[in-house]
Amino acid sequence: MFEAAGAAGAEAALAAAARTFNITLWTLYAVGVLVTVLRTYARVMAVGWKRFEADDILVWVAVLLYSTQTTLGYEVGNLAHGLANNGMTEAQRAALATANVEYGMRVLGSKIQVAGWSCYSTLMLVLKLAMSFFYLRLTNGLGRPYRMRVHAGFAIVLAGYLASMAAILFACMPFHHYWQIHPDPGNVCQPAVSRPIVWASFAANISSDIYLILIPIPLLWQSRLRLVEKTASSLVLGAGIFVLVCATLKTVFVIADDVNGAELAGAWGTREAFVAVVTTNLPMVFPLFKAWIRPLLGSSARNTDKQYRTPVGFRSIGGGAGGGGDVSRSHNRQATASARATNPLTKVTFTESEERIVHEIRLQNVKTISSAGPQANQANNKGIVVMTEFDISEDRTSQHEQNAARVHEPW
C-alpha cells in the first residue's frame, strides 16, 4: 500500500513538474515573439517596410527556428516524458525490451535531442548574424577599421556554427547510435549529455558572444555621452552576457550529472534561447520604450535630453569632430528651433540645413575635418574651441541612387 502511495506521489510530482515546465516554456516563447513584433513595429515606424535591412528579416527567420525548438522542447516532455538513451545502467539497458513503451520513448527522445541541438545551433547562428548586420549598419560611415571588426565577427560566428554542427553530425558514428539503447553507445552517442556536442556548442557561444559584445562597447565609452546614457546603452548592447550565463549553467549541469543533468540543461537551454531572442531585438525595442516613457517623465527630462543632444566641440567615436555652435555658422543659425538628426553611435547633432544634405547623400561621402582657428581665443579664453567643417561630395550618378540614401535612426 505504501509503495503504491509512494509511486502515485512520485507520478503526481512528475506531472506537476512537467506542467510547470510547459507553462514556463510557452510563456517565454510568447514574450520572445512579442519582443520581435515590437522590434519590427519600431523599425517600420523608423524607416518603413521598404527600407528593411538583413537583420530585420533574420529576426523572423529566428522566430521560425525558435518556434521549432520550443515545439521540440515540449514534445520531449509530452511524448518522450523527458527520456533518452542516457541515465541507464547496463543492466537496465539489457532488461529493456524493444517492445516496451519506455524503449520507444527513449528512442524518440534521443532523436528529438539530436534535432533540438541542430535547431538550437542554427537559431544561435541566425540571431548572431542578425546582431552582426545590425552592428554593420550601426558603424556605417565610421571607417574601414570599425567595419573590419564586424566582418571578423561574421567569420567567428560562422566558424563556431560549423564546429557545433560538425560535433553533432560526426561525433557519433554511425549516426544511428545516437538512439541506440543496448549495448550502451557511450557518452559520445548520448545526445542529451554528449560532451563533444556540449563543449563544441559552449566554446562557439562563448567566443562569438564575447566578441560581439566587445564590438560596440569600446566605441560607446569613447563618446561624449553622459555617464547614465553610456551605462544604459552598455546594458542594452551588452545584454548578451546573460546568454553566456545560461550557456555556462547548462554546460555545468550536463557535465556534472549525466543522469539528471539533461533535465536541468533542457530548462536552462530554454531560458538561453529566450534570452538570446530578447537581447538580439533589445537595441531596437529600447528606443521605442524610451519614446513611450518620455511623456511620463515631464518637461524636465525633455529639456535635459535637448541640452545634452547639442554639445559644443563634440568629438565623435569615429575620430572626427562634430556638432557644436561653430559648425552652424556655415549654415542656418536656427539650430535651436529646428529638428535634429543624430548618428546612432556618435551622437553628432546636425542643424536642419545639414540634415537635409545628409539625407540626400551617402553617409560614406561625408568627411569631417577638425581644426582650431582664430576662434580658439574666444569663449572667454577658457579653452580651445574645435571648429568642424563638413566636406561633402555628392554622388550624381542617378536620381534613383540619391533617393536611396541611408535613413538615420535615433538610437
N, C-alpha and C positions, 0 to 999 in steps of 0.2 A: 504493500500500500504506500509506504513512504517512498519507495523507489519510483512508483508511478507518479506520486505527487511531485517528486523532485524533477522527473522528466517533463511533466506538464509545466512546472515553473520555469524550467530552462527554455522550453519551447516558447512560452509566453514572453520571456525576456528577449529571446532572439527576434520574435515578431515585433516587439516594441522597438528594438534597436534598428531593425530594417525600416520600420515606419518613420522613425526619426531621421534616418539617413536619406530616405526618399524625399521627405519634406525639405530637408536642407539642400539636397541636390537640385530639385526643381525650383526652389526659391532663389538660389544663387543663379541658376540658369536664367530665370525671368529677369532678375536685376541686371545681369550681363547683357541680355538682349536690349533691355530698356536703355542702358547707357549707350549702346551702339546706335539706337534710334535717336537719342538726344544729340549724339555727335553728328549724325547725318543732318538733323534739323539745324544745328548750329552752322554747318558748312553750307547748307542751302541758303540760309539767311545771309551768310557772309559773301559767298561767291556765286551761288546759283548752281543748278544741276549741270549746266553745260561746262562749267569750269572745274568739275571734279578731277582730282588727281588720283594717282595709283593707290595711295593709301586709303582714299575714300572707298575704293572698290574692294580692296583687300580685306578691310574690316568685315565686310559682308560675306566674303569667302570664309573668313574665320568664324562667322556666326554659323554657317552651314557645318563646318567641322566641329564646332562647339556643340551643336545640336546632336551630331552623330556621336560624339564622345559621351555626352550626357545620357543619351539613349543606351549606349553600351554599358555605362556605369549602372544604369537602372536594371538592365537585363542580367547583369552579373548577380545581382541580389534577387531579382524576381524569378529568373529561370534557373540559374545555377546555384542559387542560395549561397553565394559567396565562395563556392568550392572551385578548386582547380586541382592540378596534379601535384601540388606541393603539400607539405604538412602531414605526411603519412609515413608510418614505419614500413619496413619491408614486409612484415607480417600482415599488416593491414592491406598492403597492395596485393599480396598473394591471395588473400581471402576474399577480395572484392571481385565478384563475378561480372563478366561483361553484360549479363542480362540485368544486373542490379540497377535500380533507378539512380543510385548515387554515382555509379560508374558513368552513366550518361551525363549527369550533372557536371562531374569533374572534367570530362572531355569537352563539353560545351563551354564550361567556364574557362578552360585553358585556351580554347580558340578565341573566345571573346577577349581574353587578356592580350593575346597577340595582336588582334585587331585594335584594341584600345591603345597599346603602345604605339602602333603605327599612326593612328589618328592623332594621338597626343603630340607626337613629334612633328607631324605636318601642321597641326594647329599652332605650335610654338613657332615654326618656321614662318607661317603666314603673318602672324602677329608681329614678329620681329622685322620682317620685310616691310610691313606697313609702317612701323616706327622708323625704320631707316629711310623710307621715302619721305616721311614727314620731316626728318632732320635734313634731308637733301633739299627740300623746299624751304625749310627754315633758314638754312645757311646760304641760300641763293643770293649771290651778289657780295659775299664776304671774301671771295678769293679762292683760288685753287687749293691752297693748303687745307682750308677748312673742309672743302668738299672731298678732298682725298681721304680725310678721316672717315667720312661717311661711306665712301667707296670701300675702304678697308673693312668697315662694319658689315657690308654686304658679303664680303668674302668670308669673314669669320662666321657669320650666321649660316651661310650655305655649307661651309666645311663642317660645322657642328651637326647640321641636319644629316649630311651624308654619313658621318661617323655613327650617328644614332641609328639610322636605317640599316647601315651595314651590320651593326651589332644585332639588330632584330632579325635580319634576313639570313645571316651567315654564322652566327654564334652557335646555333644548334643545327647540326647536320646528321642525318637527313631531317628535313624540316618537320615532318610529321611527328617527330619525337617530342615536339612541343606539347602534344596532348597524350603522350604515352603514359599509361598508369603502371603497368608491370611488364618488365622489371623497371626499377627506378631509373629514369633517364638522367638523373643528376641535376644539380642546381642550374647548370647552363641551360637545360631544356625545361625548366620550370618557369614559364613566362611571368608569373605573378611576382617571383622573387629572384629572377635571373640576374646574377651580379654583373655579367658583361653588359646587359641592357641597362641596368640601373646606373652603373658607373659611367657608361658612354653618354647616357642622357644627362646625368648630373654634370659631367665635365663640359658638355656642349652648352648647357644652360648657364653655368657659372661664367664661362669665358665670354660668351656673347652678351649676356645681360650686363655684366660689369663693364664691358667695353661700350655698350650703347649708353649706359648711364653716364659714363665719363665723357661722352662727346659734347653735350650741351652745358654741363655744369661749369667747367672752367671758363667758357665763353660768357656765361651768365654772371659769374662773380668778377669778371673784368669790367663789367659795365658800371655805369654811374647810377644805377637804381638805388632806391632806399633799401636799407637792410631788411625791412619787413617784406618788401617785394622780392628781393633776392631769395629770402628764406622760403616764401610761399611758392615761388616758381621752382626752386630747387626741389621742394617736396613733391610738386606735381611731376616734374621731369625725372626725378629720382625715385618715383613710386615703385619702379621695378625691383627695388630691394626687397619688397615684400614677396615677390615671386621667388627670389633666391631663398628666403626664409622657408617658404613652403616646400621648395625643391629639396632643401637640406634636410628638413624634418622627415620628408617622405623617404629619402635615401637612408637616413639613420634608422628608421623603423624597419625597413626591409632588411638591412644588413644585420641589425641587432637581433631580430627574431624572425626566423624562417617560417614559423608556424602561424603566429598571429600578426606578423608584420605586414602581410599583404592587405589585411583588412584596414589597418591604420594607414598604410600607404595609399590605399584607394581613397580614403576620406581626405587625406591631405592633397592627393592628386586632384581631387575635385575642387578643393579650395585654390590650388595653384592655377588651374585653368581659369577659374573665375577671376582671380586677381590679375592674371595676365590680360584677359579681355578688358577689364576695367581700366587698368593702368595704360593700356595702349590707346584707349579713347579719351582718357582723362585730360590730356593737354587741349583737346578741342572742346570738351564739355566745361572745363574750368572757366573760360571767359564767359560762357553762357550763364553759369551760376553767378558770376560777378555782376553781369548785367541785370539779373533778376534781383540780386540782393542790394545793389547800389541805391535804388529808391528808398529802401528801408533805413539806410544809414543817414539820411538827411543831407542838407546842403553843405555841411562842413566837410564831409567826405569827398563830395564832388569838387569843392574848392581846393582841397589838399591835392586831389588827383590832378587837377588842372595846373596847380603850381609846380608839381614835380614832372609834368609832361613837357615843360618848356624850359629845359636847363640852358644855361649860358656857358659857352665854351665846353660843351659836352664832347667827350671823346668816345667813339664807338668801339665795340668789340673788335670790329674788323681792322682796327688800327688807324682809321681816318677820323678826323674831327668832324663834328656836325652840330646842327642846331644852334640855338642862341640868337641873341639880338643882332649881332653883326651881319649874319647872313641875310637877314631880312632887308638890309639896306639896298641890296641889289634887286629887290622885288618890291611888292606892295608892302606898306607898313601897317596893314590891317591884320597882322597875325593874331593879336589878342582877341579879335572878334570872329575869326574865320575858323572853318573846320580844319582839323589836322589829321594827317595820315602818319602812322608810325611803323617803322621797320620792326618786324616781330622780335628780333634779338637785340638790335642796337638801341631801340627806343629813340632814334633820331627823329625830331619833330620838324615837319615841313609846314610852310605857310600855304595859303590857298593857291597862290600862283605856282608855287613849287609843286604842289600836289597835282595840279593839272598836268604839268610837264611829266612828272614821274609816271602817271597813269597812261601816258601816251607813248612811252618809250620802254625799251627793255631795261631791266634793272642792271644787267651786266654792262650797259653803256654809260652808267653814271660813275664818275670818278670824283673822289673828294681829295682836295689839296689843302693841307693845313699850313698856315703861315702866320707869323706875328709881325704886324706892320707898325706904323707910327701910332696906331690907336692903342698900343701897349702902354703908352704913358698916360692914358685916360683912366676912367673909372676910379678917380680919387687916388691914383698911384698905388693901389693896393695889390697889384699883381699884373700878370700878363694876360691880356685878353686874346683869345685864339679866334682868328677870323677864318672862316671856311668859304672856299669858292667851289662851286659846282661846275665842273667841265662836262658838258652834256653833248653827246653826239647822237644824232637821231638816225635810225635805220629807215631809209625811204624806199626800200625795195618794193614794197607794195602796201597799199592801204589796208589790205586784209591783215598783214602781219602787225601793223600798228594797232589795229583794233584788238589783236590777240595778246596784248601786253599783259604781263602778270598782275593780278589783283592783289593788293596788300591786305592782310588780315590783321586786326588787332589781336594781340596775344596777351 
